[in-house]
Amino acid sequence: MDLSIRNLQVSVEGKQILRGLNLEIKQGEVHALMGPNGSGKSTLAYALMGHPKYHIEGGDILLDGTSLLDLAADARARLGLFLAFQYPTTIPGVTLADFLRRSISAVRHAQQEAPSEPQRNGQAKSHLMPMREFRRELLQKMKDLGVDQTFARRYVNDGFSGGEKKRVEILHMAMAEPKFAVLDETDSGLDIDALRIVAEGVSSLTGPNLGVLLITHYQRLLNYIKPDHVHILLDGQLVESGGPELAETLEAKGYDWVREKYAEPVA
């Protein structure tokens, strides 16, 4: 199974950001996507998940051969795609336990009932997991990932620190058991201890049934999560791909050499 991005062209508010991006991620692989600010990394993440602000001007996104372009974000999630946000949203009045129970129930019901017939109208019937089963699984995942169990009774991300919000994102991913996960700058705003804890949580979830697109600015996250492939995004296009050594080169030399190598010639 693979997540295939083919000649993807995306615009935001009339400005083209991605200009023909091609990338294929197989289950079991970890791909790191790096690039300077403004190169289009977060645009790719939101476009993959179907954010309405990001307009697909051309190309396609295929998950196991199924085009995602006509699907709403929740339908993409039910097919097995997950996005961990750079800036997780606070949801006052909704407890983390209730949010996760409803989210995971919708995904699992869709996968069990009709995995080949994604709902395109963004509407899913409510089929909640039995509370005892959900609670048992949630508490075990919290224990495995080092998430404080009292968080289950708190409103989603309300009053959480940056590191706590990112841990909750990884908890959500662990419960959702996606086929492919896009992690949009999971290391953003974390101190070294929080980074290590979050990275260890991600690493514990990687394996043959999960493909990961790890979007990051810095090598430091890759010290904990070892990628199979590293790509550099510049001005909306993938310009370099390689192994982990490519990230080490960026750490040592920055992005200037990439800009110089791919600078458009002056007429």
N, C-alpha and C positions, 0 to 999 in steps of 0.2 A: 504494500500500500504506500502511496506517495502523495505529497502535496506539491502540485506542479503550478508554477507561476510562469505564464507564457506571454512574452512581449507586452508586459503590463504597462499601461500608460494612464496616469492619474493626475487630475487637476483639482485644485482647491481654490474656490472663489475666483475662478477664471484663469488661474495661473498654473501652468503645467509643472508638476513636481517630479513625477516618475516618467521616464522617457524610454520605454521599451525594456523593462526589466525581466530577466529570465533566471529562474532558480527552481531546482527540484530538491525536495527534502523527503527522504524515505524514513519510515518508522524505524526507530532504533538509532537514528543519526542525530548528532547535535551540530547545528550550524551557527556560527557566530557572525553577526552582521555588524560591521564597524564603519565609522565614517564621521567626518566633521559635522558640526552643527549646520542645519539647513540642507543636508544632503538628501533627505527624504526617508530616513529610517522610520520615524513614527508614522509618516504618511503611509508607508507600506503596511505597518501593523494595523492601522485603522481601516485601510482599504481591504485587507484580508478579512477583517471581521464584519465589514459591511456598514461602516459608519456613513450615514447619508450625506455628510458634508464633503465626502471624498468621492469625486465623480470618476468613474471608469471611462476613459476615452477610447480605449482599445485594449486588445489582448484578452486573456482569460485567466481564471483561477480554478484549478481542478483539484478536488479531493477524491482520490481513488476513482478518477475518471468522471466524476460528477461536477459540472460547472456550478460554482457558487454565486455567480453574478446576479441571478434573479432571486436569491434567497435573503431573507431578513437575518439580522444578527443572531436571533435566537434559533432560527432554523439551522444556521451554520454550526452553532454550539451543539445542537442535537445530532448533527452528523459527526461530531468529534473534534471540533476546532475550539481552542481556548485562547483567550487573550488576557495576560496579566498586565494591568495598566501601569504606566510610569507614575501617574498620580491617581491612586485609588479614590473613588468617590465615597463621601460620607452619606449615609442614609438614615437620618434621624427617625426614630419611631419604629424601626424594623430591627429586630434582634438578629444577631449573626446566625443563631440556630435556625430561626424561621426562614431567613434568606437562603441558607444553604439547603435546607430541607426541600423548599419549593424548587430551587434551581436544579438540584441533583435529581429530584423526582421527575421533573419534566424531561431532562436529558435521558435518563435511563428508560423511562416509559417509551419514548420515541424510538430508542435503539432496539428495544425488545419487541415492540409491536410492528413497526414498519420501517426498518432501516433504509429500504430502497425507495421510500416515498416521502421525502422531506416535505413538511408543510410550508408552502410558499407565502402564506398570508400572515405569518408571524404569530398565529394563534395556536396555542397548545392547550389541550384539556388538562385539568388538574388531576393527577393521580399521585397522591402523596405517599411516600414511603411510610410504613408503620412506624410509629414513634419509637418503640422499643428498639427496632432494628436500626433506625437512623441514629438514635442516641448512642448505641453501642459502637457503631462504626465511627461516628464523629469523635467520641472520646478517645478511641484508639488512635485515630489519625492525629488528634491534638497531642497525644502523648508521644507519638513517633516523631512529630515535627517540633516538639518543644513549645507548643502554643498553650498559653495559660487557659485552663478550662473555664475560668470565670468569663472569658471573652464571649462564650456562647450566649450569655444572658445580656450582654451589652449591645447597644445599637451599632450597626455596621460602621466601623471605622470612626465612630464618634469619640473624640478624645484620645484616639490611638496615636502613638508616636509614628514617625516614618518607618522605622524598622518593624513595628507591630503591624502596620498596614500591609507591608510587603509579606510578612509571615502569613497573614490572613489570606492574601492572594494565593500563596503557595498551598495553604490548607484547602482553599476552594479547588485548586487544580488537582490536588490529591483526591478529593472527594469526587470530582467530575470524571476522573480517569479518561482524559481526552486521548485521541489518536495523535493529535498534533497540538503543540502549545507554542504560542508566540509570547515571548517575555520582553516587554518594551522597557528597556533600561531599568531593570529590576534593581540595579545597584545605585540608582540615583538617590542622593540624599542620605545614604547610609554611612554610619561610621564603621570602622574596621570590624568591630565585634558583631554588629548587626549584619554586615555584609557576609561574614563567615557563616553565621547561623542560617541566613536565607539561602546562601549558596549550597550549604550542606543539605538543606531541605530539598532544593531542586535536584541535586545530585542523587539523592535517595529515590527520586521518582523516575529518573532516566532508566531506560532499558529497552528491550526489543519491541515493546508495544507503544513507545512514545517517540515521536519525532519532535525536535525542539529547534525553534528559531530564536536565538538569544541575541537581542539587540543591545549593544553596549558601546560606550565611548572608550573604555579603559581595559587594559590588560589585567588589572587586579582581579576582576571577577573570574577571568579565565584561569587564574591560579587555583581556583577551587572547582570550577566546572570545565572539564577538558573537552574542547570541541573536536569534532572530526574534521570539520572544514571551517575556514575563516574567509569571509568576503569583505571587500571594501566597496562602499557605496559613495559615489561622488557625483554631484549634480544630477541625481535621479537615475544613475546607471551603475551597474556593477562593473568595476574596472579591473579588479584584481581578485583572484581566488587562490587559496593555498591551504596549507595545514596550519597547526598551531604556531609554527615559526613566523607566520605572517603577522600575527598579533604581537609577537616579540619585536619584530622589526618596527612596527608602529610605535610601540612603547619607547624604543630607543631613538627613533628618528622623527616621530611625529608624522603629520600628513603633508608637509611641504613637498616631499619628494613625489608624492602621488599627484598633487596639484601640478607640479612642474612636468611630470611625465605625460599627463593627459590634458595639459593646457591647449586650448584651441590656437592654432597658428595665427599670427597677426597678418592680415592681408597686406 
